[in-house]
Amino acid sequence: MTTVGNIGIGLLLLIIIWIITLIVFVVGVKLQSNISWIVLGSATAITILLLIIPTDRKTQPVKESEIIDKDYLIIYKNLFLGFLVFSALIGFVSFFVLHCIEPIRPKPIKSSFYQ
């Protein structure tokens, strides 16, 4: 397995993607651009995709006398994936409720023409 500074390539890739996403998101929100939401969604999709890809496996044949190691890391990956999906759903619902459904009240006409 290839490592860079004692971390794997996948984790390094996720760190770089999320740093770039954070920078683009902050600048995009400041400029009121929709590119920030597109980049955030893309980074989330890439993160989920990288979590789904399985880790390296041993290709050597296993002898009957050896105890087969089980991958307990999949439990944490699934918990993290569930947390991401749950937080995304909560975020989208709260954005919809707090921003999209907000009523727009008309301002009263203050013109002397209608008096």
mmCIF file of the C-alpha atoms, coordinates in Angstrom:
data_MODEL
# 
_entry.id   MODEL 
# 
loop_
_atom_site.group_PDB 
_atom_site.id 
_atom_site.type_symbol 
_atom_site.label_atom_id 
_atom_site.label_alt_id 
_atom_site.label_comp_id 
_atom_site.label_asym_id 
_atom_site.label_entity_id 
_atom_site.label_seq_id 
_atom_site.pdbx_PDB_ins_code 
_atom_site.Cartn_x 
_atom_site.Cartn_y 
_atom_site.Cartn_z 
_atom_site.occupancy 
_atom_site.B_iso_or_equiv 
_atom_site.pdbx_formal_charge 
_atom_site.auth_seq_id 
_atom_site.auth_comp_id 
_atom_site.auth_asym_id 
_atom_site.auth_atom_id 
_atom_site.pdbx_PDB_model_num 
ATOM 1   C CA . MET A 1 1   ? 0.000   0.000   0.000  1.00 0.00 ? 1   MET A CA 1 
ATOM 2   C CA . THR A 1 2   ? 1.367   3.375   -0.995 1.00 0.00 ? 2   THR A CA 1 
ATOM 3   C CA . THR A 1 3   ? 1.626   5.953   1.762  1.00 0.00 ? 3   THR A CA 1 
ATOM 4   C CA . VAL A 1 4   ? 2.565   9.596   1.854  1.00 0.00 ? 4   VAL A CA 1 
ATOM 5   C CA . GLY A 1 5   ? 3.700   10.810  5.260  1.00 0.00 ? 5   GLY A CA 1 
ATOM 6   C CA . ASN A 1 6   ? 2.236   7.703   6.956  1.00 0.00 ? 6   ASN A CA 1 
ATOM 7   C CA . ILE A 1 7   ? -1.247  8.255   5.499  1.00 0.00 ? 7   ILE A CA 1 
ATOM 8   C CA . GLY A 1 8   ? -2.786  6.518   2.529  1.00 0.00 ? 8   GLY A CA 1 
ATOM 9   C CA . ILE A 1 9   ? -3.321  7.991   -0.903 1.00 0.00 ? 9   ILE A CA 1 
ATOM 10  C CA . GLY A 1 10  ? -7.119  7.950   -0.479 1.00 0.00 ? 10  GLY A CA 1 
ATOM 11  C CA . LEU A 1 11  ? -7.046  9.968   2.729  1.00 0.00 ? 11  LEU A CA 1 
ATOM 12  C CA . LEU A 1 12  ? -4.553  12.424  1.239  1.00 0.00 ? 12  LEU A CA 1 
ATOM 13  C CA . LEU A 1 13  ? -6.820  12.815  -1.777 1.00 0.00 ? 13  LEU A CA 1 
ATOM 14  C CA . LEU A 1 14  ? -9.842  13.444  0.474  1.00 0.00 ? 14  LEU A CA 1 
ATOM 15  C CA . ILE A 1 15  ? -7.945  16.054  2.489  1.00 0.00 ? 15  ILE A CA 1 
ATOM 16  C CA . ILE A 1 16  ? -6.908  17.917  -0.662 1.00 0.00 ? 16  ILE A CA 1 
ATOM 17  C CA . ILE A 1 17  ? -10.414 17.734  -2.152 1.00 0.00 ? 17  ILE A CA 1 
ATOM 18  C CA . TRP A 1 18  ? -12.067 19.078  1.004  1.00 0.00 ? 18  TRP A CA 1 
ATOM 19  C CA . ILE A 1 19  ? -9.533  21.902  1.419  1.00 0.00 ? 19  ILE A CA 1 
ATOM 20  C CA . ILE A 1 20  ? -10.170 23.011  -2.169 1.00 0.00 ? 20  ILE A CA 1 
ATOM 21  C CA . THR A 1 21  ? -13.919 22.602  -1.625 1.00 0.00 ? 21  THR A CA 1 
ATOM 22  C CA . LEU A 1 22  ? -13.817 24.756  1.496  1.00 0.00 ? 22  LEU A CA 1 
ATOM 23  C CA . ILE A 1 23  ? -11.935 27.533  -0.306 1.00 0.00 ? 23  ILE A CA 1 
ATOM 24  C CA . VAL A 1 24  ? -14.222 27.472  -3.356 1.00 0.00 ? 24  VAL A CA 1 
ATOM 25  C CA . PHE A 1 25  ? -17.326 27.261  -1.147 1.00 0.00 ? 25  PHE A CA 1 
ATOM 26  C CA . VAL A 1 26  ? -16.379 30.291  0.951  1.00 0.00 ? 26  VAL A CA 1 
ATOM 27  C CA . VAL A 1 27  ? -15.501 32.355  -2.126 1.00 0.00 ? 27  VAL A CA 1 
ATOM 28  C CA . GLY A 1 28  ? -18.638 31.169  -3.971 1.00 0.00 ? 28  GLY A CA 1 
ATOM 29  C CA . VAL A 1 29  ? -20.937 32.036  -1.079 1.00 0.00 ? 29  VAL A CA 1 
ATOM 30  C CA . LYS A 1 30  ? -19.313 35.454  -0.755 1.00 0.00 ? 30  LYS A CA 1 
ATOM 31  C CA . LEU A 1 31  ? -19.861 36.083  -4.490 1.00 0.00 ? 31  LEU A CA 1 
ATOM 32  C CA . GLN A 1 32  ? -23.375 34.571  -4.278 1.00 0.00 ? 32  GLN A CA 1 
ATOM 33  C CA . SER A 1 33  ? -22.567 32.024  -6.961 1.00 0.00 ? 33  SER A CA 1 
ATOM 34  C CA . ASN A 1 34  ? -24.107 28.583  -7.412 1.00 0.00 ? 34  ASN A CA 1 
ATOM 35  C CA . ILE A 1 35  ? -20.701 27.052  -8.115 1.00 0.00 ? 35  ILE A CA 1 
ATOM 36  C CA . SER A 1 36  ? -20.204 26.666  -4.365 1.00 0.00 ? 36  SER A CA 1 
ATOM 37  C CA . TRP A 1 37  ? -23.119 24.222  -4.091 1.00 0.00 ? 37  TRP A CA 1 
ATOM 38  C CA . ILE A 1 38  ? -21.970 22.295  -7.161 1.00 0.00 ? 38  ILE A CA 1 
ATOM 39  C CA . VAL A 1 39  ? -18.456 21.908  -5.729 1.00 0.00 ? 39  VAL A CA 1 
ATOM 40  C CA . LEU A 1 40  ? -19.844 20.858  -2.346 1.00 0.00 ? 40  LEU A CA 1 
ATOM 41  C CA . GLY A 1 41  ? -22.059 18.212  -3.932 1.00 0.00 ? 41  GLY A CA 1 
ATOM 42  C CA . SER A 1 42  ? -19.190 16.940  -6.094 1.00 0.00 ? 42  SER A CA 1 
ATOM 43  C CA . ALA A 1 43  ? -16.848 16.661  -3.116 1.00 0.00 ? 43  ALA A CA 1 
ATOM 44  C CA . THR A 1 44  ? -19.506 14.771  -1.171 1.00 0.00 ? 44  THR A CA 1 
ATOM 45  C CA . ALA A 1 45  ? -20.052 12.391  -4.089 1.00 0.00 ? 45  ALA A CA 1 
ATOM 46  C CA . ILE A 1 46  ? -16.298 11.765  -4.426 1.00 0.00 ? 46  ILE A CA 1 
ATOM 47  C CA . THR A 1 47  ? -16.041 11.134  -0.680 1.00 0.00 ? 47  THR A CA 1 
ATOM 48  C CA . ILE A 1 48  ? -18.890 8.619   -0.760 1.00 0.00 ? 48  ILE A CA 1 
ATOM 49  C CA . LEU A 1 49  ? -17.379 6.933   -3.816 1.00 0.00 ? 49  LEU A CA 1 
ATOM 50  C CA . LEU A 1 50  ? -13.978 6.602   -2.153 1.00 0.00 ? 50  LEU A CA 1 
ATOM 51  C CA . LEU A 1 51  ? -15.592 5.177   0.977  1.00 0.00 ? 51  LEU A CA 1 
ATOM 52  C CA . ILE A 1 52  ? -17.405 2.539   -1.048 1.00 0.00 ? 52  ILE A CA 1 
ATOM 53  C CA . ILE A 1 53  ? -14.252 1.349   -2.852 1.00 0.00 ? 53  ILE A CA 1 
ATOM 54  C CA . PRO A 1 54  ? -12.827 -1.601  -0.918 1.00 0.00 ? 54  PRO A CA 1 
ATOM 55  C CA . THR A 1 55  ? -9.371  -1.532  0.612  1.00 0.00 ? 55  THR A CA 1 
ATOM 56  C CA . ASP A 1 56  ? -6.446  -3.729  -0.484 1.00 0.00 ? 56  ASP A CA 1 
ATOM 57  C CA . ARG A 1 57  ? -6.752  -7.458  0.091  1.00 0.00 ? 57  ARG A CA 1 
ATOM 58  C CA . LYS A 1 58  ? -4.111  -10.127 0.356  1.00 0.00 ? 58  LYS A CA 1 
ATOM 59  C CA . THR A 1 59  ? -3.818  -12.081 -2.885 1.00 0.00 ? 59  THR A CA 1 
ATOM 60  C CA . GLN A 1 60  ? -1.949  -15.023 -1.374 1.00 0.00 ? 60  GLN A CA 1 
ATOM 61  C CA . PRO A 1 61  ? -3.945  -18.206 -0.842 1.00 0.00 ? 61  PRO A CA 1 
ATOM 62  C CA . VAL A 1 62  ? -5.051  -18.676 2.745  1.00 0.00 ? 62  VAL A CA 1 
ATOM 63  C CA . LYS A 1 63  ? -4.142  -21.919 4.460  1.00 0.00 ? 63  LYS A CA 1 
ATOM 64  C CA . GLU A 1 64  ? -6.765  -23.704 6.489  1.00 0.00 ? 64  GLU A CA 1 
ATOM 65  C CA . SER A 1 65  ? -4.664  -23.435 9.617  1.00 0.00 ? 65  SER A CA 1 
ATOM 66  C CA . GLU A 1 66  ? -4.468  -19.632 9.418  1.00 0.00 ? 66  GLU A CA 1 
ATOM 67  C CA . ILE A 1 67  ? -7.128  -17.525 11.077 1.00 0.00 ? 67  ILE A CA 1 
ATOM 68  C CA . ILE A 1 68  ? -8.794  -15.303 8.509  1.00 0.00 ? 68  ILE A CA 1 
ATOM 69  C CA . ASP A 1 69  ? -8.688  -11.667 9.552  1.00 0.00 ? 69  ASP A CA 1 
ATOM 70  C CA . LYS A 1 70  ? -11.982 -9.898  9.219  1.00 0.00 ? 70  LYS A CA 1 
ATOM 71  C CA . ASP A 1 71  ? -12.204 -6.319  8.058  1.00 0.00 ? 71  ASP A CA 1 
ATOM 72  C CA . TYR A 1 72  ? -13.798 -4.530  10.986 1.00 0.00 ? 72  TYR A CA 1 
ATOM 73  C CA . LEU A 1 73  ? -12.962 -1.201  9.339  1.00 0.00 ? 73  LEU A CA 1 
ATOM 74  C CA . ILE A 1 74  ? -16.054 -1.610  7.158  1.00 0.00 ? 74  ILE A CA 1 
ATOM 75  C CA . ILE A 1 75  ? -18.199 -0.979  10.248 1.00 0.00 ? 75  ILE A CA 1 
ATOM 76  C CA . TYR A 1 76  ? -16.630 2.445   10.738 1.00 0.00 ? 76  TYR A CA 1 
ATOM 77  C CA . LYS A 1 77  ? -16.858 3.197   7.022  1.00 0.00 ? 77  LYS A CA 1 
ATOM 78  C CA . ASN A 1 78  ? -20.560 2.379   7.007  1.00 0.00 ? 78  ASN A CA 1 
ATOM 79  C CA . LEU A 1 79  ? -21.167 4.438   10.140 1.00 0.00 ? 79  LEU A CA 1 
ATOM 80  C CA . PHE A 1 80  ? -19.321 7.371   8.568  1.00 0.00 ? 80  PHE A CA 1 
ATOM 81  C CA . LEU A 1 81  ? -21.275 6.963   5.332  1.00 0.00 ? 81  LEU A CA 1 
ATOM 82  C CA . GLY A 1 82  ? -24.541 6.870   7.280  1.00 0.00 ? 82  GLY A CA 1 
ATOM 83  C CA . PHE A 1 83  ? -23.515 10.009  9.160  1.00 0.00 ? 83  PHE A CA 1 
ATOM 84  C CA . LEU A 1 84  ? -22.728 11.775  5.865  1.00 0.00 ? 84  LEU A CA 1 
ATOM 85  C CA . VAL A 1 85  ? -26.058 10.820  4.325  1.00 0.00 ? 85  VAL A CA 1 
ATOM 86  C CA . PHE A 1 86  ? -27.977 11.769  7.483  1.00 0.00 ? 86  PHE A CA 1 
ATOM 87  C CA . SER A 1 87  ? -26.232 15.149  7.818  1.00 0.00 ? 87  SER A CA 1 
ATOM 88  C CA . ALA A 1 88  ? -26.752 15.880  4.102  1.00 0.00 ? 88  ALA A CA 1 
ATOM 89  C CA . LEU A 1 89  ? -30.473 15.139  4.436  1.00 0.00 ? 89  LEU A CA 1 
ATOM 90  C CA . ILE A 1 90  ? -30.762 17.319  7.535  1.00 0.00 ? 90  ILE A CA 1 
ATOM 91  C CA . GLY A 1 91  ? -28.855 20.102  5.763  1.00 0.00 ? 91  GLY A CA 1 
ATOM 92  C CA . PHE A 1 92  ? -30.997 19.981  2.629  1.00 0.00 ? 92  PHE A CA 1 
ATOM 93  C CA . VAL A 1 93  ? -34.239 19.885  4.615  1.00 0.00 ? 93  VAL A CA 1 
ATOM 94  C CA . SER A 1 94  ? -33.184 22.779  6.852  1.00 0.00 ? 94  SER A CA 1 
ATOM 95  C CA . PHE A 1 95  ? -32.024 24.786  3.818  1.00 0.00 ? 95  PHE A CA 1 
ATOM 96  C CA . PHE A 1 96  ? -35.363 24.165  2.115  1.00 0.00 ? 96  PHE A CA 1 
ATOM 97  C CA . VAL A 1 97  ? -37.417 25.013  5.205  1.00 0.00 ? 97  VAL A CA 1 
ATOM 98  C CA . LEU A 1 98  ? -35.433 28.068  6.299  1.00 0.00 ? 98  LEU A CA 1 
ATOM 99  C CA . HIS A 1 99  ? -34.571 29.560  2.922  1.00 0.00 ? 99  HIS A CA 1 
ATOM 100 C CA . CYS A 1 100 ? -36.824 28.347  0.112  1.00 0.00 ? 100 CYS A CA 1 
ATOM 101 C CA . ILE A 1 101 ? -40.189 28.416  1.916  1.00 0.00 ? 101 ILE A CA 1 
ATOM 102 C CA . GLU A 1 102 ? -39.610 31.768  3.587  1.00 0.00 ? 102 GLU A CA 1 
ATOM 103 C CA . PRO A 1 103 ? -42.592 34.010  2.823  1.00 0.00 ? 103 PRO A CA 1 
ATOM 104 C CA . ILE A 1 104 ? -42.000 37.289  1.033  1.00 0.00 ? 104 ILE A CA 1 
ATOM 105 C CA . ARG A 1 105 ? -44.183 40.047  2.438  1.00 0.00 ? 105 ARG A CA 1 
ATOM 106 C CA . PRO A 1 106 ? -45.148 42.924  0.143  1.00 0.00 ? 106 PRO A CA 1 
ATOM 107 C CA . LYS A 1 107 ? -44.154 46.382  1.252  1.00 0.00 ? 107 LYS A CA 1 
ATOM 108 C CA . PRO A 1 108 ? -46.913 48.992  1.574  1.00 0.00 ? 108 PRO A CA 1 
ATOM 109 C CA . ILE A 1 109 ? -47.116 51.553  -1.192 1.00 0.00 ? 109 ILE A CA 1 
ATOM 110 C CA . LYS A 1 110 ? -45.964 54.948  0.070  1.00 0.00 ? 110 LYS A CA 1 
ATOM 111 C CA . SER A 1 111 ? -46.891 57.115  -2.846 1.00 0.00 ? 111 SER A CA 1 
ATOM 112 C CA . SER A 1 112 ? -48.840 60.365  -2.746 1.00 0.00 ? 112 SER A CA 1 
ATOM 113 C CA . PHE A 1 113 ? -50.414 59.535  -6.115 1.00 0.00 ? 113 PHE A CA 1 
ATOM 114 C CA . TYR A 1 114 ? -53.082 57.276  -4.550 1.00 0.00 ? 114 TYR A CA 1 
ATOM 115 C CA . GLN A 1 115 ? -54.220 59.678  -1.822 1.00 0.00 ? 115 GLN A CA 1 
# 
